[in-house]
């Protein structure tokens, strides 16, 4: 029996190549959400043969300059980061995309980021029941309250759409 070498990205559970192949056959832009220990990052990516090209990106650190206090990885911060990425994507000409989670599980924070992208105006196929409740997106369940609507209006004024 011959030894077959397993790719490093499969061994480290970073890439599910079956899911990626199916996603790439669709030839549509895709959204990736990465939640780390401190931050949230949302990217809208275009698949290209030579490598994926990032069309729009938003990081939760940019919420600090808009007056955000508290965690940058909770549900309201994920929503606003997705909203910012969606607005940047619209200004770059992206109208529709799909969500690509890879090997990560679909959580409430990923769902909140996806809802932010949809609320920005990008068309993404998603079920309304898969999103967190509006009370959680507005942050009413948190000890440190932030005004999500005011930060959202600041993002609207910063990112101009075509």
Secondary structure, 3 states (H helix, E strand, C coil): CCCCCCCHHHHCCCCCHHHHHHHHHCCCCEEEEEECCCCEEEEEEECCCCCCEEEEEEEHHHHHHHCCCCCCCCHHHHHHHHHHHHHHHHHCCCCEEEECCCCCCCCHHHHHHHHHHHHHCCEECCCHHHCCCHHHHCCCCCCCCCCHHHHHHHHHHHCCCC
